[in-house]
Amino acid sequence: MAPRPPGRPRPAAPPPPRPPTRAADPLPPLADQEYTLVARCARGLVRRTFQDLQRRLPALRDYTAEQWERTAEDLAQIVDFLAAALYVDDADVFTGFLTWTAEVLTTRGVPAHVVPPALDLLEGQLRDFPRARRLIADGREALGPFVRGRPASAP
């Protein structure tokens, strides 16, 4: 090695090696896989809820094609927002959406009391999903002002 010229500073030591990069820890709400499973099964959840809702609420059989389409869209959005609430672990995401939906339905002339039976049917399909069931219970409670005094199975 050649000698250092006089007056020249000694080079700085190299930085210490970085620790190996590792994958980020999973988000706590994703640790139980409820989000993943609900999101993956969303189409089937919607289809089954839609079919069971027709049996539970005979008045739905008289819906027009457009009303059927809107009902299917509403159910799909309910499942999507349930999955989103599971993902971020925030009940307000789901309850806020449900109360907004109840307002929209009321504006369309559709009584909001048709939503709790859909939640009941969805909850029945999610027996092994405690966080999803808790969110659905919170959603049902949030709908209270929209459905008070109306039986859940009324058309």
Number of C-alpha atoms within 10 A of each C-alpha: 3 4 5 9 8 6 6 7 8 8 6 6 6 6 6 6 6 6 6 5 6 6 5 6 7 8 11 11 16 14 11 14 14 20 23 15 12 21 19 12 12 20 15 12 20 23 14 14 24 20 11 15 22 14 12 16 16 12 12 16 11 10 11 10 9 9 13 15 12 13 16 16 13 17 23 19 17 24 22 18 20 29 23 18 21 25 18 14 20 14 22 14 18 25 24 15 18 25 19 13 18 22 17 14 19 14 11 9 9 14 18 24 23 21 24 22 20 23 21 18 19 24 21 12 15 17 10 11 16 13 19 23 20 13 22 24 18 15 24 19 13 18 23 15 11 16 19 10 9 14 12 17 16 13 15
